[in-house]
Amino acid sequence: MKVSFITRHNIINYGSVLQTIALQKMIERFGYQAEVIDYIRTDEDFRNIAKVLANRNAKCQKSCLFKMFFITGKSLEFQIAGKKFEQIRNRYLKVSKRYSTLKELRENPPEADIYMTGSDQVWGGIGEDRYDSAFFLDFGDSTKKRLSYAASFGRTDMSEDILKIYSELLKKYSVISVREESARQILINQGYSKTIQVLDPTLLLTSKEWDNIVTIEASRFKKPASPYILVYQRRPNKEIDRYAEGLSKHSGYPVYRITADFHQGIRGGKMIFLPNMHEFIDWIKNAEFLVTDSFHGTAFAINYNVDFVDILPSGTATRNLSILSFMGLSNRVVKDKTDFSFIKEKIDYSKVNEVLDTERQRSKQILEMMITGEKNEH
């Protein structure tokens, strides 16, 4: 039996690729063939992102010269990072033929016994669009079973008209599972009373399992001589830079910054640029302390029992808050940016690991039952 799933696997983002790898691995462990639907919109192709961003940038609209320099600089950055992530995807993922439009998917859909929407922010705004119905499996044989595993809206501030559209698009699903409690509540309010909250795919695998998976790549990681603070930051936020610097002063630990973005080199700390997957995980699991705004940065810190704090991203904080609440770690959110006591407050991972083990088994059972045919009508 073949399960074809669609997710945002092509983003220049470690979390996006890692959650895709994890879902693929889990489907295969249940004895099924897994295939990632290689849907890469033109406006999300790394070769075009610089021009897309330029069209949204107010300064670019006012100055042709600024626009030219903007596109040139960003294109170089996206080309380097994009090609590296393309190599990572080619190494780890089993993908279908390439699709760039919903029309292509509808005209020549991948053959599968089950279609699945995967995890991450698949049900929110995509590019210039408020949503993309490709991620609601709006293609393929209508008689085939459709499922979602740990899908996410990414936010909660949605208009009534968009919720009505979502409600219609979701009617074709046999089982709906989501990543955040906030998403579950949204769908319950839309009449999908049996929507299930499950773990992100990356947390279905133990830290030891991740260590075995990423050995496909050699790690150049050399643990620094002294303990270090690691920053993994997805969005521009000077408060994260200042907070990491403050932690460094209070602890004496140096700051390292792991990133796929050139421009983070000016944000403080020694930059670790474009590590492979093995190195990405090595830097997190060996950190004395992690400062992050990333959902998946948080997830891997939890999986590897690393002390951390979250500085919440604006607009999409529900993702981070949901996993922290799930694990009983809501107190790891920095509210006072002058409070550096976290560096000495160790997380009691004995309690966290009990919760994680329980939820991991529950989520794996739900995924397996979804695929093998136990019906859960909404």
DRENLO-87514 format. One record per residue (C-alpha): residue number from 1; x, y, z. Coordinates in Angstrom, 3 decimals. Layout:
PT_NUM_X_Y_Z
...
This chain:
PT_1_0.000_0.000_0.000
PT_2_1.267_3.436_-0.924
PT_3_0.730_6.603_1.105
PT_4_1.426_9.859_-0.720
PT_5_1.605_12.886_1.540
PT_6_1.916_16.579_0.891
PT_7_3.682_19.030_3.165
PT_8_5.940_22.057_2.891
PT_9_9.099_19.999_2.552
PT_10_10.914_22.432_0.264
PT_11_11.277_25.459_2.554
PT_12_14.823_26.577_3.424
PT_13_14.184_25.531_6.998
PT_14_15.620_22.624_8.973
PT_15_12.349_21.953_10.757
PT_16_10.414_21.653_7.495
PT_17_12.738_18.956_6.166
PT_18_13.097_17.143_9.485
PT_19_9.342_16.807_10.027
PT_20_9.008_15.444_6.476
PT_21_11.767_12.887_7.083
PT_22_10.073_11.819_10.320
PT_23_6.630_11.288_8.788
PT_24_8.138_9.352_5.889
PT_25_10.031_7.114_8.345
PT_26_6.948_6.433_10.459
PT_27_4.783_5.469_7.480
PT_28_7.502_3.075_6.317
PT_29_7.782_1.535_9.783
PT_30_4.120_0.606_9.606
PT_31_4.952_-1.412_6.484
PT_32_3.725_0.984_3.811
PT_33_5.398_2.735_0.913
PT_34_5.752_6.452_1.634
PT_35_6.028_9.121_-1.022
PT_36_6.377_12.868_-0.567
PT_37_4.342_14.749_-3.157
PT_38_6.979_17.019_-4.656
PT_39_4.784_20.094_-4.851
PT_40_6.917_23.229_-5.038
PT_41_5.053_26.374_-5.962
PT_42_6.836_28.763_-8.284
PT_43_6.744_31.500_-5.635
PT_44_8.361_29.143_-3.076
PT_45_11.113_27.853_-5.356
PT_46_14.438_29.140_-3.989
PT_47_15.341_30.370_-7.469
PT_48_12.437_32.833_-7.392
PT_49_12.103_33.860_-3.743
PT_50_14.283_36.983_-4.049
PT_51_12.041_38.435_-6.755
PT_52_8.914_37.531_-4.787
PT_53_10.255_39.315_-1.696
PT_54_11.291_42.329_-3.766
PT_55_7.738_42.684_-5.035
PT_56_6.525_42.872_-1.425
PT_57_9.225_45.281_-0.231
PT_58_8.156_48.925_-0.018
PT_59_11.688_50.244_-0.606
PT_60_12.008_48.138_-3.745
PT_61_8.865_49.709_-5.127
PT_62_10.287_53.198_-4.622
PT_63_13.784_52.650_-6.003
PT_64_14.803_50.552_-8.995
PT_65_18.438_50.714_-7.865
PT_66_17.576_49.435_-4.383
PT_67_15.462_46.687_-5.937
PT_68_18.359_45.588_-8.140
PT_69_20.779_45.359_-5.187
PT_70_18.103_43.668_-3.054
PT_71_17.442_40.960_-5.647
PT_72_21.152_40.419_-6.336
PT_73_22.032_40.009_-2.660
PT_74_19.042_37.868_-1.759
PT_75_19.385_35.714_-4.872
PT_76_22.933_34.750_-3.900
PT_77_21.833_33.856_-0.376
PT_78_18.848_31.805_-1.542
PT_79_20.839_30.071_-4.278
PT_80_23.497_28.862_-1.835
PT_81_21.044_27.793_0.868
PT_82_18.495_26.468_-1.629
PT_83_20.980_24.173_-3.323
PT_84_22.179_22.848_0.044
PT_85_18.623_22.050_1.122
PT_86_17.907_20.510_-2.280
PT_87_20.830_18.134_-1.668
PT_88_19.436_17.313_1.782
PT_89_15.991_16.547_0.337
PT_90_17.509_14.378_-2.385
PT_91_19.450_12.448_0.220
PT_92_16.633_11.761_2.664
PT_93_13.278_11.998_0.889
PT_94_11.452_9.739_-1.551
PT_95_9.485_12.093_-3.743
PT_96_6.994_11.965_-6.584
PT_97_7.394_13.757_-9.887
PT_98_7.653_17.546_-9.557
PT_99_4.490_19.652_-9.497
PT_100_4.447_23.443_-9.402
PT_101_0.709_24.172_-9.690
PT_102_-2.573_22.778_-8.433
PT_103_-3.613_22.391_-12.079
PT_104_-0.711_19.991_-12.675
PT_105_-1.682_17.979_-9.595
PT_106_-5.268_17.710_-10.761
PT_107_-4.372_16.755_-14.329
PT_108_-1.811_14.107_-13.427
PT_109_-2.052_13.280_-9.715
PT_110_0.362_10.880_-8.038
PT_111_-1.019_7.355_-7.785
PT_112_-1.623_6.283_-4.210
PT_113_-3.855_4.155_-2.012
PT_114_-4.041_6.918_0.584
PT_115_-3.507_10.657_0.297
PT_116_-2.338_12.483_3.387
PT_117_-1.748_16.073_4.414
PT_118_1.403_16.137_6.487
PT_119_2.510_18.398_9.279
PT_120_3.747_21.976_9.623
PT_121_2.017_25.162_8.442
PT_122_0.118_23.658_5.523
PT_123_-3.318_25.162_6.178
PT_124_-2.330_28.809_6.478
PT_125_-1.336_31.486_4.003
PT_126_0.990_30.273_1.249
PT_127_2.943_32.857_-0.729
PT_128_0.543_35.605_-1.829
PT_129_-2.480_33.341_-1.250
PT_130_-4.591_33.053_1.874
PT_131_-4.521_29.277_1.417
PT_132_-3.601_26.682_-1.173
PT_133_-6.172_23.918_-1.663
PT_134_-3.422_21.551_-2.842
PT_135_-2.596_21.135_0.848
PT_136_-6.227_20.173_1.453
PT_137_-5.772_17.292_-1.025
PT_138_-7.966_18.955_-3.639
PT_139_-6.790_16.549_-6.342
PT_140_-6.684_12.854_-7.192
PT_141_-9.217_10.020_-7.165
PT_142_-12.114_11.073_-4.945
PT_143_-12.628_7.473_-3.769
PT_144_-9.200_7.338_-2.125
PT_145_-8.967_7.821_1.624
PT_146_-7.735_11.232_2.754
PT_147_-6.089_11.887_6.099
PT_148_-4.228_14.635_7.884
PT_149_-1.444_14.099_10.383
PT_150_-0.422_16.979_12.686
PT_151_-1.500_19.641_10.198
PT_152_-1.190_23.251_11.362
PT_153_-2.841_26.559_10.539
PT_154_0.149_28.353_12.023
PT_155_-2.094_30.999_13.586
PT_156_-5.562_31.521_15.024
PT_157_-6.646_34.929_13.642
PT_158_-8.725_33.714_10.704
PT_159_-11.769_35.404_9.201
PT_160_-15.184_33.781_9.014
PT_161_-15.071_33.549_5.234
PT_162_-11.786_31.643_5.237
PT_163_-13.085_29.286_7.935
PT_164_-16.112_28.499_5.763
PT_165_-13.810_27.662_2.865
PT_166_-11.683_25.445_5.116
PT_167_-14.794_23.683_6.402
PT_168_-15.785_22.734_2.849
PT_169_-12.297_21.618_1.886
PT_170_-12.011_19.368_4.939
PT_171_-15.216_17.431_4.253
PT_172_-13.342_14.930_2.085
PT_173_-11.095_13.799_4.991
PT_174_-11.761_10.510_6.785
PT_175_-9.692_11.466_9.817
PT_176_-8.335_14.859_10.803
PT_177_-5.464_15.240_13.248
PT_178_-3.729_18.524_14.004
PT_179_-0.586_19.634_15.789
PT_180_-1.916_22.386_18.049
PT_181_-4.748_22.479_20.545
PT_182_-5.748_25.859_19.092
PT_183_-6.225_24.201_15.679
PT_184_-8.309_21.451_17.264
PT_185_-10.587_24.034_18.881
PT_186_-10.986_25.914_15.583
PT_187_-12.107_22.729_13.842
PT_188_-14.394_21.661_16.689
PT_189_-16.104_25.036_16.356
PT_190_-16.548_24.301_12.636
PT_191_-18.301_21.028_13.400
PT_192_-15.334_18.619_13.275
PT_193_-15.905_17.385_16.808
PT_194_-13.551_14.399_16.677
PT_195_-10.466_16.252_15.500
PT_196_-7.435_14.800_17.281
PT_197_-4.350_16.594_18.575
PT_198_-1.114_14.669_17.994
PT_199_2.613_15.245_18.284
PT_200_4.677_16.806_15.541
PT_201_6.312_14.021_13.486
PT_202_9.800_14.933_14.738
PT_203_8.752_13.895_18.250
PT_204_7.542_10.471_17.130
PT_205_11.202_9.498_16.867
PT_206_13.420_9.255_19.941
PT_207_16.724_11.081_20.156
PT_208_18.547_7.783_19.605
PT_209_16.506_7.143_16.479
PT_210_17.381_10.600_15.166
PT_211_21.063_9.904_15.840
PT_212_20.818_6.767_13.702
PT_213_18.910_8.476_10.893
PT_214_21.296_11.392_10.397
PT_215_24.424_9.247_10.335
PT_216_23.832_9.124_6.583
PT_217_25.806_12.398_6.648
PT_218_29.193_12.874_8.268
PT_219_29.279_15.529_10.992
PT_220_32.086_18.085_11.121
PT_221_30.868_19.144_14.547
PT_222_33.599_19.590_17.144
PT_223_32.273_20.338_20.571
PT_224_33.663_23.649_21.870
PT_225_36.040_23.425_24.815
PT_226_33.596_25.180_27.142
PT_227_29.794_24.974_27.495
PT_228_27.991_27.157_24.981
PT_229_24.704_28.952_24.398
PT_230_23.140_28.168_21.046
PT_231_20.777_30.522_19.215
PT_232_18.432_29.096_16.613
PT_233_16.348_31.965_15.312
PT_234_13.834_31.948_12.469
PT_235_12.568_35.552_12.488
PT_236_14.306_38.926_12.849
PT_237_14.049_39.982_16.469
PT_238_16.679_42.109_18.196
PT_239_15.325_41.017_21.566
PT_240_16.657_37.510_20.927
PT_241_20.104_38.906_20.134
PT_242_20.157_41.047_23.271
PT_243_18.845_38.259_25.466
PT_244_21.465_35.770_24.277
PT_245_24.156_38.376_24.902
PT_246_22.803_38.917_28.421
PT_247_22.804_35.190_29.140
PT_248_26.400_35.026_27.945
PT_249_27.458_37.810_30.318
PT_250_25.705_36.185_33.264
PT_251_27.034_32.695_32.602
PT_252_30.378_33.259_30.915
PT_253_29.328_30.892_28.112
PT_254_30.074_31.881_24.504
PT_255_27.216_32.246_22.022
PT_256_26.972_30.262_18.779
PT_257_24.315_30.865_16.163
PT_258_23.120_28.148_13.801
PT_259_21.547_29.459_10.612
PT_260_20.891_29.133_6.897
PT_261_20.761_32.941_6.493
PT_262_23.764_35.138_5.653
PT_263_22.356_38.168_7.406
PT_264_22.334_36.477_10.821
PT_265_26.113_36.904_10.831
PT_266_25.642_40.443_12.170
PT_267_23.374_39.424_15.035
PT_268_26.033_38.334_17.502
PT_269_27.675_35.056_18.373
PT_270_29.832_32.838_16.211
PT_271_27.839_31.873_13.130
PT_272_27.530_28.212_12.128
PT_273_26.370_28.584_8.535
PT_274_24.396_25.923_6.656
PT_275_25.226_22.821_8.681
PT_276_23.984_19.491_7.369
PT_277_21.273_17.609_9.263
PT_278_23.726_15.650_11.383
PT_279_25.550_18.837_12.386
PT_280_22.297_20.709_13.043
PT_281_21.247_18.062_15.555
PT_282_24.764_17.790_17.057
PT_283_24.829_21.530_17.786
PT_284_21.468_21.377_19.547
PT_285_21.996_18.208_21.579
PT_286_25.418_19.330_22.861
PT_287_24.345_22.865_23.800
PT_288_24.365_23.886_27.431
PT_289_21.446_26.176_26.675
PT_290_19.277_27.011_23.657
PT_291_17.579_30.322_22.890
PT_292_14.997_29.981_20.141
PT_293_11.825_31.289_18.534
PT_294_11.459_28.110_16.474
PT_295_8.843_25.417_17.013
PT_296_11.208_22.703_15.808
PT_297_14.130_24.184_17.721
PT_298_11.961_23.771_20.818
PT_299_10.955_20.233_19.805
PT_300_14.551_19.052_19.361
PT_301_15.636_20.667_22.621
PT_302_12.883_18.697_24.368
PT_303_13.782_15.467_22.568
PT_304_17.452_15.816_23.560
PT_305_16.722_17.108_27.084
PT_306_18.490_20.433_26.506
PT_307_17.745_23.426_28.737
PT_308_16.173_26.203_26.691
PT_309_13.955_29.260_26.573
PT_310_11.482_30.404_23.960
PT_311_11.163_34.012_22.883
PT_312_7.846_33.861_21.099
PT_313_7.531_34.889_17.448
PT_314_4.841_37.465_16.704
PT_315_1.794_36.176_14.844
PT_316_2.573_32.463_15.111
PT_317_3.233_32.032_18.846
PT_318_0.448_29.454_19.204
PT_319_2.733_26.791_17.692
PT_320_5.349_27.212_20.400
PT_321_2.834_27.715_23.193
PT_322_1.016_24.512_22.247
PT_323_4.036_22.226_22.510
PT_324_5.218_23.933_25.704
PT_325_1.795_23.496_27.304
PT_326_1.634_19.887_26.102
PT_327_4.933_19.129_27.848
PT_328_4.305_21.186_30.989
PT_329_6.964_23.726_30.003
PT_330_4.950_26.918_29.649
PT_331_7.285_28.504_32.217
PT_332_10.140_28.433_29.670
PT_333_8.755_31.436_27.808
PT_334_10.792_34.596_28.418
PT_335_8.446_37.377_29.485
PT_336_10.966_39.690_31.155
PT_337_13.897_40.279_28.798
PT_338_16.068_41.311_31.758
PT_339_15.494_38.028_33.591
PT_340_18.518_35.794_33.001
PT_341_17.791_33.355_35.839
PT_342_16.804_30.674_33.315
PT_343_20.484_29.892_32.764
PT_344_20.563_28.359_36.273
PT_345_17.040_26.894_36.316
PT_346_17.351_23.364_35.019
PT_347_14.364_21.643_33.426
PT_348_13.128_18.543_35.262
PT_349_13.213_16.256_32.248
PT_350_12.126_13.194_34.236
PT_351_8.574_14.572_34.223
PT_352_8.786_15.878_30.670
PT_353_10.044_12.532_29.346
PT_354_7.150_10.695_30.985
PT_355_4.696_12.940_29.159
PT_356_6.650_12.700_25.904
PT_357_6.833_8.900_26.029
PT_358_3.094_8.636_26.672
PT_359_2.149_11.102_23.953
PT_360_4.617_9.564_21.500
PT_361_3.024_6.143_21.865
PT_362_-0.483_7.577_21.626
PT_363_0.326_9.609_18.501
PT_364_2.046_6.656_16.807
PT_365_-0.976_4.469_17.489
PT_366_-3.298_7.128_16.062
PT_367_-1.191_7.470_12.909
PT_368_-1.065_3.707_12.428
PT_369_-4.830_3.327_12.953
PT_370_-5.507_6.178_10.536
PT_371_-3.514_4.465_7.816
PT_372_-4.607_0.889_8.460
PT_373_-8.266_1.743_8.236
PT_374_-9.879_2.263_11.606
PT_375_-12.487_4.866_10.837
PT_376_-12.955_7.944_12.990
PT_377_-15.869_9.942_11.601
PT_378_-16.068_13.660_12.350
